[in-house]
């Protein structure tokens, strides 16, 4: 799909693969899962090549941030699918020139859909490539901030649930709750790690842009770009705080799981001790000796039963006195 935004704020979506001439007043060219024909048409209009999908996956900074033919090539990892059970990050390349911004992507983050909706709702107004780039950066950072707020809400709920449990009362429900907590913390930790990777990537991209686009960037946008960078820095610090909070909750949960396991072992240990005296008595009278005079007495059976009960009650009384039960 090809999405176009003109200098007058007009939005065009080309859903089919038929290549049509691009307008001369473009300020934004968005290529989503482009076909080869669309790539060739875009390169012909831009007069410079676009990176391939394999080149977008490079991890070297020199391959992700560079300048060529007066355009800035910047590839960043952008979060995608934050509202789904399996959020991820995707590589998106921003090719920024004084007259037009081009994005090449193979996923559809929410920020790009919000940009299209904003353009549709607003009145036509002159736009520029760096203004569109600024809007996209603001939307991406705002989306990351929303995701971090969602994580913080989940962590508060997990904290309340963890410290409201009573693991010394071993039960299947407590074990299930603690297992759910560990799984939730694992998913949230992976999400925060992806968001932090995106923040670092966006920060490097913005820094590179400010260092190399000063000659043609609109002066009134410089302060807004620096404001976005400050937001990125504060969110990065926020992810550190959340990682520490998740580490604390995970250690607390594992500690509670250990307490529960120790309680289960304690129950089995006490149970085995309680049954030791009756087992010993029963073992004695289970022997096949010929001379056991009491076996022929009428009072022998009830006496042995009473002895078994007393031998079981004495350990129970002892453990309760020591507050072990």
C-alpha positions as CSV (number, residue, x, y, z in Angstrom):
1,X,0.0,0.0,0.0
2,X,1.1,3.5,-0.7
3,X,0.0,6.5,1.3
4,X,0.6,10.1,0.2
5,X,0.3,13.4,1.9
6,X,0.6,16.6,-0.1
7,X,1.9,20.0,1.0
8,X,-1.7,21.2,1.3
9,X,-2.6,18.4,3.8
10,X,-4.4,16.1,1.3
11,X,-4.2,12.4,2.0
12,X,-4.3,9.7,-0.6
13,X,-4.4,5.9,0.0
14,X,-3.5,3.6,-2.9
15,X,-4.6,0.1,-1.9
16,X,-3.9,-1.6,-5.2
17,X,-0.5,-2.3,-6.7
18,X,-1.1,-0.2,-9.8
19,X,1.6,2.5,-10.0
20,X,0.4,6.0,-10.8
21,X,2.4,9.1,-11.1
22,X,3.2,10.7,-7.8
23,X,2.1,14.4,-7.3
24,X,4.9,16.9,-7.4
25,X,3.9,18.6,-4.1
26,X,4.4,15.5,-1.8
27,X,5.7,16.0,1.7
28,X,5.1,12.4,2.9
29,X,5.4,9.1,1.0
30,X,4.5,6.0,3.1
31,X,5.3,2.6,1.7
32,X,3.6,-0.3,3.6
33,X,4.6,-3.8,2.4
34,X,5.5,-2.2,-1.0
35,X,5.6,-4.2,-4.2
36,X,8.7,-4.1,-6.4
37,X,6.8,-1.8,-8.8
38,X,5.9,0.6,-6.0
39,X,9.5,0.6,-4.8
40,X,10.8,1.4,-8.3
41,X,8.3,4.2,-8.8
42,X,9.2,5.7,-5.5
43,X,12.9,5.5,-6.2
44,X,12.4,7.1,-9.6
45,X,10.4,10.0,-8.1
46,X,12.8,10.5,-5.1
47,X,15.9,10.1,-7.3
48,X,17.6,7.9,-4.7
49,X,17.4,4.3,-3.7
50,X,15.4,2.9,-0.8
51,X,16.8,0.3,1.6
52,X,15.7,-3.3,1.2
53,X,14.0,-5.3,4.0
54,X,17.3,-7.1,4.7
55,X,19.2,-3.8,5.0
56,X,16.6,-2.5,7.4
57,X,17.5,-5.3,9.8
58,X,21.1,-4.4,10.2
59,X,22.2,-3.7,13.7
60,X,25.3,-1.6,13.0
61,X,24.6,2.1,13.7
62,X,26.4,3.1,10.5
63,X,24.0,1.0,8.5
64,X,21.0,2.4,10.3
65,X,21.9,6.1,10.3
66,X,23.6,7.7,7.3
67,X,23.2,10.4,4.7
68,X,23.1,9.9,0.9
69,X,22.4,12.3,-1.9
70,X,21.2,15.0,0.5
71,X,18.7,12.7,2.3
72,X,19.0,11.3,5.8
73,X,18.4,7.6,6.1
74,X,17.3,6.7,9.6
75,X,16.1,3.2,10.7
76,X,14.5,2.8,14.1
77,X,12.8,0.0,16.0
78,X,9.1,1.0,16.5
79,X,6.7,-0.9,18.8
80,X,3.8,-2.7,17.1
81,X,0.9,-4.7,18.4
82,X,0.9,-3.2,21.9
83,X,-2.9,-3.9,22.2
84,X,-2.4,-7.6,21.3
85,X,-1.1,-10.5,23.5
86,X,2.1,-10.6,21.6
87,X,3.6,-7.1,21.2
88,X,6.8,-6.7,19.2
89,X,9.0,-4.2,17.5
90,X,9.5,-3.6,13.8
91,X,12.2,-1.9,11.8
92,X,11.0,1.2,10.0
93,X,13.2,3.4,7.8
94,X,12.7,7.2,7.6
95,X,14.2,8.7,4.5
96,X,14.1,12.5,5.2
97,X,14.9,15.1,2.6
98,X,14.1,18.8,2.6
99,X,11.1,18.3,0.4
100,X,9.7,14.9,1.3
101,X,9.7,12.3,4.1
102,X,9.5,8.7,3.0
103,X,8.9,5.7,5.3
104,X,9.4,2.1,4.4
105,X,7.7,-0.4,6.7
106,X,6.4,-4.0,6.8
107,X,4.1,-3.5,9.8
108,X,1.4,-1.1,10.7
109,X,2.0,0.6,14.1
110,X,-0.8,2.6,15.6
111,X,1.1,5.9,15.3
112,X,0.9,5.8,11.5
113,X,-2.8,5.2,11.5
114,X,-3.3,8.0,13.9
115,X,-1.4,10.4,11.6
116,X,-3.7,9.5,8.7
117,X,-6.8,10.1,10.9
118,X,-5.4,13.5,12.0
119,X,-4.8,14.6,8.4
120,X,-8.3,13.5,7.4
121,X,-9.9,15.5,10.3
122,X,-7.9,18.7,10.1
123,X,-8.3,21.4,7.6
124,X,-5.9,21.7,4.7
125,X,-2.8,23.5,5.7
126,X,0.8,23.8,4.4
127,X,3.0,21.0,5.6
128,X,6.7,20.1,5.4
129,X,8.7,16.9,5.6
130,X,10.2,17.8,8.9
131,X,6.8,18.7,10.4
132,X,5.4,15.3,9.4
133,X,8.5,13.6,10.8
134,X,8.0,15.5,14.1
135,X,4.4,14.5,14.3
136,X,5.3,10.8,13.7
137,X,7.9,11.0,16.4
138,X,5.5,12.6,18.9
139,X,2.9,9.9,18.1
140,X,5.4,7.1,18.5
141,X,6.7,8.4,21.9
142,X,3.1,9.0,23.1
143,X,2.2,5.5,22.2
144,X,5.2,4.2,24.1
145,X,4.2,6.3,27.1
146,X,0.7,4.9,27.0
147,X,2.1,1.3,27.0
148,X,4.4,2.1,30.0
149,X,1.4,3.5,31.9
150,X,-0.5,0.3,31.1
151,X,2.5,-1.7,32.5
152,X,2.6,0.4,35.6
153,X,-1.1,-0.2,36.2
154,X,-0.5,-4.0,35.9
155,X,2.4,-3.8,38.3
156,X,0.3,-2.1,40.9
157,X,-2.3,-4.8,40.6
158,X,0.3,-7.5,40.8
159,X,1.8,-5.9,43.9
160,X,-1.6,-5.8,45.6
161,X,-2.3,-9.4,44.7
162,X,1.2,-10.7,45.7
163,X,1.2,-9.2,49.2
164,X,-2.4,-10.0,49.9
165,X,-1.8,-13.8,49.5
166,X,-1.1,-16.0,52.5
167,X,1.3,-18.6,51.2
168,X,1.8,-20.3,54.7
169,X,-1.7,-21.7,54.0
170,X,-0.7,-24.1,51.2
171,X,-3.4,-24.5,48.6
172,X,-3.8,-25.1,44.9
173,X,-5.4,-21.6,44.5
174,X,-2.4,-19.8,46.0
175,X,0.0,-21.9,43.8
176,X,-2.0,-20.9,40.7
177,X,-2.1,-17.2,41.7
178,X,1.6,-17.1,42.2
179,X,2.2,-18.9,38.9
180,X,0.0,-16.3,37.1
181,X,2.0,-13.5,38.8
182,X,5.3,-15.0,37.5
183,X,3.9,-15.3,34.0
184,X,2.5,-11.7,34.1
185,X,5.8,-10.3,35.2
186,X,7.6,-12.2,32.5
187,X,5.4,-10.8,29.8
188,X,5.6,-7.3,31.1
189,X,9.4,-7.5,31.5
190,X,9.7,-8.5,27.8
191,X,7.3,-5.6,26.8
192,X,9.3,-3.1,28.8
193,X,12.6,-4.4,27.2
194,X,11.1,-3.9,23.7
195,X,9.8,-0.4,24.6
196,X,13.2,0.6,26.0
197,X,14.9,-0.7,22.8
198,X,12.5,1.5,20.8
199,X,13.2,4.5,23.0
200,X,17.0,4.1,22.6
201,X,16.5,3.7,18.8
202,X,14.2,6.8,18.5
203,X,16.6,8.9,20.6
204,X,19.5,8.1,18.4
205,X,17.5,8.8,15.3
206,X,16.4,12.2,16.7
207,X,19.9,13.1,17.7
208,X,21.2,12.2,14.3
209,X,18.5,14.3,12.7
210,X,19.2,17.4,14.8
211,X,22.9,17.1,14.1
212,X,22.6,16.8,10.3
213,X,19.4,18.7,9.3
214,X,20.2,22.0,11.0
215,X,20.8,23.7,7.6
216,X,17.3,23.1,6.2
217,X,15.1,22.3,9.2
218,X,12.5,24.8,10.1
219,X,13.8,26.8,13.0
220,X,10.4,26.8,14.8
221,X,10.5,23.0,15.0
222,X,13.9,22.7,16.7
223,X,12.5,23.4,20.2
224,X,9.7,20.8,19.6
225,X,12.2,18.1,18.5
226,X,14.3,18.8,21.7
227,X,11.1,18.5,23.7
228,X,10.5,15.1,22.2
229,X,14.0,14.1,23.0
230,X,13.5,15.1,26.7
231,X,10.3,13.0,26.7
232,X,12.3,10.0,25.4
233,X,14.9,10.5,28.1
234,X,12.4,10.7,30.9
235,X,10.6,7.6,29.5
236,X,13.9,5.7,29.4
237,X,14.5,6.6,33.0
238,X,10.9,5.4,33.7
239,X,11.7,2.0,32.2
240,X,14.6,1.6,34.5
241,X,12.3,2.2,37.5
242,X,9.8,-0.3,36.2
243,X,12.5,-2.9,35.6
244,X,13.6,-2.5,39.2
245,X,10.0,-2.7,40.4
246,X,9.5,-5.9,38.4
247,X,12.7,-7.4,39.7
248,X,11.5,-6.7,43.3
249,X,8.0,-8.2,42.6
250,X,9.6,-11.3,41.0
251,X,11.9,-11.9,43.9
252,X,9.1,-11.4,46.3
253,X,6.9,-13.8,44.4
254,X,9.6,-16.4,44.2
255,X,10.2,-16.0,48.0
256,X,6.5,-16.6,48.6
257,X,6.6,-19.7,46.4
258,X,9.5,-21.0,48.5
259,X,7.5,-20.3,51.6
260,X,4.6,-22.2,50.2
261,X,6.8,-25.1,49.2
262,X,8.4,-25.2,52.7
263,X,4.9,-25.2,54.2
264,X,4.0,-28.3,52.1
265,X,7.3,-30.0,53.1
266,X,6.6,-29.1,56.8
267,X,3.1,-30.6,56.6
268,X,4.4,-33.9,55.2
269,X,7.2,-33.9,57.8
270,X,4.8,-33.3,60.7
271,X,2.4,-35.9,59.3
272,X,5.2,-38.5,59.2
273,X,6.2,-37.7,62.8
274,X,2.6,-38.0,64.0
275,X,2.2,-41.5,62.6
276,X,5.6,-42.8,63.8
277,X,4.4,-43.9,67.3
278,X,1.2,-45.6,66.2
279,X,3.2,-47.3,63.4
280,X,5.8,-48.5,65.9
281,X,3.1,-50.0,68.2
282,X,1.3,-51.5,65.3
283,X,4.6,-53.0,64.0
284,X,5.2,-54.6,67.5
285,X,1.9,-56.3,67.5
286,X,2.3,-57.4,64.0
287,X,5.2,-59.7,64.9
288,X,4.7,-63.4,64.9
289,X,6.1,-64.3,68.3
290,X,4.6,-67.2,70.2
291,X,4.8,-65.8,73.7
292,X,2.9,-62.5,73.7
293,X,0.6,-63.1,76.7
294,X,-1.6,-59.9,76.3
295,X,-2.8,-61.1,72.9
296,X,-5.1,-63.6,74.6
297,X,-6.5,-61.1,77.1
298,X,-10.0,-59.7,76.4
299,X,-8.9,-56.1,77.2
300,X,-5.9,-56.3,74.9
301,X,-7.6,-55.1,71.7
302,X,-9.2,-51.9,73.2
303,X,-6.0,-51.2,75.2
304,X,-3.9,-51.2,72.0
305,X,-6.5,-49.0,70.2
306,X,-6.3,-46.5,73.1
307,X,-2.5,-46.7,73.1
308,X,-2.5,-45.9,69.3
309,X,-4.7,-42.9,69.8
310,X,-2.7,-41.6,72.8
311,X,0.6,-42.0,70.9
312,X,-0.9,-40.0,68.0
313,X,-2.3,-37.2,70.3
314,X,0.9,-36.7,72.3
315,X,3.0,-35.5,69.2
316,X,0.0,-33.2,68.1
317,X,0.0,-31.7,71.6
318,X,3.8,-31.2,71.5
319,X,3.8,-29.5,68.0
320,X,0.9,-27.2,69.0
321,X,2.7,-26.2,72.2
322,X,5.8,-25.3,70.1
323,X,3.4,-23.4,67.7
324,X,4.5,-25.6,64.8
325,X,0.9,-26.4,63.9
